[in-house]
Amino acid sequence: MNLRGMNKAALSRIHLVGACLFLLACGKGLENERFTALSDLSGQTEEFEAILTCGVDSVIQSCFSGGVSNSNTRFEIKNAGRFTMYDALSLHQLGKKGNDGYSLHIPLSKHYAIRAQNSSSDFLLNLKIIDASGTVRFQKSVGRYGLIEAEN
């Protein structure tokens, strides 16, 4: 499907359907969820930070790009009322690269949901979530096809 030729309204409907499916997969009912328009998100404050790494000194994309023998996987996030899916090529849009050059730092609002699956048979996918004081609130590592799910 070519998304470039779609108008914004059609693309928004696709994102809304995807968000609903993500919430259902997380076991959440939709009656209490509110989807906020992107223009309304400017007032959200960052409460947490997710730090995503792939192995030791390896680029993040290695854990989502299956290569020749493995399937590609995705990073799914609902943050500040907005659901987005990222593949290996679009992960750089999610946050900023850490000082080490390998980690990806993702600002999170008070309410978030993350789902990430590792496609690498060579590296561990690692997710750590810290609060504003630097306290680790969540940490998990998974191997090939392992799933990390975190929400607040």
C-alpha contacts under 8 A as a table, 3 or more apart, distances in Angstrom:
res1	aa1	res2	aa2	distance
2	N	5	G	6.26
2	N	6	M	7.53
3	L	6	M	5.35
3	L	11	L	7.58
6	M	10	A	6.33
6	M	11	L	6.43
7	N	10	A	5.54
7	N	11	L	6.35
8	K	11	L	5.03
8	K	12	S	5.99
9	A	12	S	5.04
9	A	13	R	6.30
10	A	13	R	5.15
10	A	14	I	6.39
11	L	14	I	5.05
11	L	15	H	6.32
12	S	15	H	5.06
12	S	16	L	6.13
13	R	16	L	4.98
13	R	17	V	6.17
14	I	17	V	5.19
14	I	18	G	6.13
15	H	18	G	4.97
15	H	19	A	6.05
15	H	83	F	6.97
15	H	84	T	7.29
16	L	19	A	5.03
16	L	20	C	6.25
16	L	83	F	7.75
17	V	20	C	5.11
17	V	21	L	6.28
18	G	21	L	5.13
18	G	22	F	6.15
18	G	83	F	7.64
19	A	22	F	5.01
19	A	23	L	6.19
19	A	78	K	7.69
19	A	83	F	5.38
19	A	84	T	7.69
20	C	23	L	5.16
20	C	24	L	6.17
20	C	30	L	7.10
21	L	24	L	5.07
21	L	25	A	6.12
22	F	25	A	5.08
22	F	26	C	6.28
23	L	26	C	4.98
23	L	27	G	6.30
23	L	28	K	5.14
23	L	29	G	7.12
23	L	30	L	7.28
24	L	27	G	4.96
24	L	28	K	5.35
24	L	29	G	6.61
24	L	30	L	7.73
25	A	28	K	7.47
29	G	32	N	6.70
29	G	33	E	7.49
30	L	33	E	5.14
34	R	81	G	6.84
35	F	81	G	5.30
35	F	82	R	6.66
36	T	40	D	6.31
36	T	41	L	7.03
36	T	80	A	7.86
36	T	81	G	5.38
36	T	82	R	6.66
37	A	40	D	5.37
37	A	41	L	6.95
37	A	82	R	7.79
38	L	41	L	5.39
38	L	42	S	7.87
38	L	82	R	7.39
39	S	42	S	6.59
40	D	43	G	6.99
41	L	44	Q	5.56
41	L	80	A	6.78
41	L	81	G	7.98
44	Q	80	A	6.71
44	Q	109	S	6.71
45	T	109	S	6.04
45	T	110	K	7.71
46	E	49	E	7.68
46	E	107	P	5.99
46	E	108	L	5.46
46	E	109	S	4.69
46	E	110	K	6.98
47	E	107	P	7.74
47	E	108	L	6.05
47	E	109	S	5.10
47	E	110	K	5.21
47	E	131	D	6.26
47	E	132	A	6.06
48	F	107	P	6.22
48	F	108	L	4.89
48	F	109	S	6.30
48	F	110	K	6.95
48	F	129	I	6.71
48	F	130	I	5.64
48	F	131	D	4.42
48	F	132	A	5.89
49	E	105	H	6.61
49	E	106	I	5.53
49	E	107	P	4.63
49	E	108	L	5.35
49	E	129	I	5.58
49	E	130	I	5.39
49	E	131	D	6.41
49	E	132	A	7.69
50	A	105	H	5.78
50	A	106	I	4.96
50	A	107	P	6.45
50	A	108	L	6.84
50	A	127	L	6.76
50	A	128	K	5.64
50	A	129	I	4.34
50	A	130	I	6.50
51	I	103	S	6.48
51	I	104	L	5.65
51	I	105	H	4.71
51	I	106	I	6.34
51	I	126	N	7.99
51	I	127	L	5.72
51	I	128	K	5.12
51	I	129	I	6.21
52	L	60	I	7.41
52	L	103	S	5.65
52	L	104	L	5.09
52	L	105	H	6.56
52	L	106	I	7.91
52	L	125	L	7.53
52	L	126	N	5.72
52	L	127	L	4.73
52	L	128	K	6.61
53	T	56	V	7.65
53	T	58	S	7.75
53	T	59	V	7.63
53	T	60	I	5.84
53	T	102	Y	6.76
53	T	103	S	4.83
53	T	104	L	6.54
53	T	125	L	6.06
53	T	126	N	5.10
53	T	127	L	6.60
54	C	57	D	7.62
54	C	58	S	5.77
54	C	59	V	6.37
54	C	60	I	5.10
54	C	61	Q	7.87
54	C	62	S	6.83
54	C	63	C	5.84
54	C	102	Y	7.94
54	C	103	S	7.69
54	C	123	F	6.08
54	C	124	L	5.69
54	C	125	L	4.62
54	C	126	N	6.06
55	G	58	S	5.74
55	G	123	F	4.67
55	G	124	L	4.89
55	G	125	L	6.31
55	G	126	N	7.42
56	V	123	F	7.97
57	D	102	Y	5.94
58	S	62	S	7.08
58	S	102	Y	6.09
59	V	62	S	5.80
59	V	102	Y	5.29
59	V	103	S	7.59
60	I	63	C	5.93
60	I	64	F	7.43
60	I	88	A	7.82
60	I	91	L	7.90
60	I	102	Y	6.71
60	I	103	S	6.99
60	I	104	L	7.33
61	Q	64	F	5.29
61	Q	65	S	5.90
61	Q	88	A	4.78
61	Q	89	L	7.06
61	Q	91	L	7.25
62	S	65	S	5.50
62	S	66	G	7.66
62	S	88	A	7.66
62	S	120	S	6.55
62	S	123	F	7.74
63	C	66	G	7.49
63	C	88	A	7.96
63	C	118	N	5.14
63	C	119	S	5.35
63	C	120	S	4.88
63	C	123	F	6.75
63	C	124	L	7.49
63	C	125	L	6.16
64	F	72	N	5.60
64	F	73	T	4.94
64	F	74	R	6.21
64	F	75	F	7.92
64	F	87	D	6.71
64	F	88	A	5.12
64	F	117	Q	7.37
64	F	118	N	5.90
64	F	119	S	5.28
64	F	120	S	6.93
65	S	70	N	7.96
65	S	71	S	7.35
65	S	72	N	4.84
65	S	73	T	6.71
65	S	87	D	7.84
65	S	88	A	5.52
65	S	119	S	6.49
65	S	120	S	7.37
66	G	69	S	6.62
66	G	70	N	4.19
66	G	71	S	4.59
66	G	72	N	4.38
66	G	73	T	7.24
66	G	119	S	5.32
66	G	120	S	6.23
67	G	70	N	5.82
67	G	71	S	7.24
67	G	72	N	7.39
70	N	119	S	6.35
70	N	120	S	7.23
70	N	121	S	7.95
71	S	119	S	6.27
72	N	87	D	7.81
72	N	88	A	7.84
72	N	119	S	6.03
73	T	87	D	6.73
73	T	88	A	7.75
73	T	116	A	7.82
73	T	117	Q	5.90
73	T	118	N	6.59
73	T	119	S	5.81
74	R	85	M	6.58
74	R	86	Y	5.59
74	R	87	D	4.78
74	R	88	A	7.12
74	R	116	A	6.25
74	R	117	Q	6.43
75	F	85	M	5.71
75	F	86	Y	5.07
75	F	87	D	6.40
75	F	91	L	7.81
75	F	114	I	7.54
75	F	115	R	6.02
75	F	116	A	4.54
75	F	117	Q	6.87
76	E	83	F	7.42
76	E	84	T	5.91
76	E	85	M	4.42
76	E	86	Y	6.32
76	E	114	I	5.78
76	E	115	R	5.06
76	E	116	A	6.21
77	I	82	R	7.95
77	I	83	F	5.64
77	I	84	T	5.51
77	I	85	M	6.45
77	I	112	Y	7.20
77	I	113	A	5.61
77	I	114	I	4.52
77	I	115	R	6.38
78	K	81	G	6.20
78	K	82	R	5.24
78	K	83	F	4.13
78	K	84	T	6.43
78	K	112	Y	5.33
78	K	113	A	5.02
78	K	114	I	6.52
79	N	82	R	5.31
79	N	83	F	6.52
79	N	108	L	6.19
79	N	109	S	6.07
79	N	111	H	6.55
79	N	112	Y	4.59
79	N	113	A	6.68
80	A	108	L	7.47
80	A	109	S	5.38
80	A	110	K	7.45
80	A	111	H	6.33
80	A	112	Y	6.63
81	G	111	H	7.82
81	G	112	Y	7.82
86	Y	89	L	7.74
86	Y	90	S	5.52
86	Y	91	L	5.56
86	Y	94	L	7.78
87	D	90	S	5.45
87	D	91	L	6.12
88	A	91	L	5.61
89	L	92	H	7.42
90	S	93	Q	5.78
90	S	94	L	7.61
91	L	94	L	5.42
91	L	95	G	7.85
92	H	95	G	6.32
92	H	96	K	7.03
92	H	97	K	7.78
92	H	104	L	7.84
93	Q	96	K	7.80
94	L	106	I	6.37
95	G	104	L	6.14
95	G	105	H	5.35
95	G	106	I	4.47
95	G	107	P	6.93
96	K	104	L	5.65
96	K	105	H	5.29
96	K	106	I	6.74
97	K	100	D	7.91
97	K	101	G	5.96
97	K	102	Y	6.58
97	K	103	S	5.76
97	K	104	L	4.65
97	K	105	H	6.11
98	G	101	G	5.46
98	G	102	Y	6.41
98	G	103	S	5.02
98	G	104	L	5.70
98	G	105	H	6.15
99	N	102	Y	7.86
99	N	103	S	7.83
100	D	103	S	6.62
108	L	111	H	7.65
108	L	112	Y	6.64
109	S	112	Y	6.32
110	K	152	N	6.96
111	H	151	E	7.30
111	H	152	N	5.13
112	Y	151	E	5.38
112	Y	152	N	5.44
113	A	149	E	7.42
113	A	150	A	5.74
113	A	151	E	4.09
113	A	152	N	6.55
114	I	148	I	7.65
114	I	149	E	5.51
114	I	150	A	5.16
114	I	151	E	6.14
115	R	147	L	7.09
115	R	148	I	5.63
115	R	149	E	4.52
115	R	150	A	6.70
116	A	147	L	5.79
116	A	148	I	5.18
116	A	149	E	6.63
117	Q	125	L	7.93
117	Q	145	Y	5.80
117	Q	146	G	5.64
117	Q	147	L	4.45
117	Q	148	I	6.26
118	N	124	L	7.43
118	N	125	L	5.80
118	N	142	V	6.91
118	N	143	G	6.40
118	N	144	R	5.39
118	N	145	Y	4.87
118	N	146	G	5.58
118	N	147	L	6.67
119	S	144	R	5.30
119	S	145	Y	5.21
119	S	146	G	7.93
120	S	123	F	5.64
120	S	124	L	7.42
120	S	143	G	7.19
120	S	144	R	5.16
120	S	145	Y	7.39
121	S	143	G	6.83
121	S	144	R	4.84
122	D	144	R	7.71
123	F	143	G	6.73
123	F	144	R	7.70
124	L	141	S	6.12
124	L	142	V	5.46
124	L	143	G	4.84
124	L	144	R	7.38
125	L	141	S	5.47
125	L	142	V	5.39
125	L	143	G	6.49
126	N	139	Q	7.48
126	N	140	K	5.85
126	N	141	S	4.32
126	N	142	V	6.70
127	L	138	F	7.79
127	L	139	Q	5.67
127	L	140	K	5.55
127	L	141	S	6.46
127	L	148	I	7.61
128	K	136	V	6.96
128	K	137	R	7.64
128	K	138	F	5.59
128	K	139	Q	4.32
128	K	140	K	6.65
129	I	136	V	5.88
129	I	137	R	5.54
129	I	138	F	5.04
129	I	139	Q	6.41
130	I	133	S	7.71
130	I	134	G	5.39
130	I	135	T	5.29
130	I	136	V	4.38
130	I	137	R	5.35
130	I	138	F	7.11
131	D	134	G	5.34
131	D	135	T	5.53
131	D	136	V	6.70
131	D	137	R	6.70
132	A	135	T	7.47
136	V	139	Q	7.17
138	F	150	A	7.59
140	K	148	I	6.90
141	S	148	I	7.56
142	V	145	Y	7.78
142	V	146	G	4.94
142	V	147	L	6.66
142	V	148	I	7.09
143	G	146	G	5.30
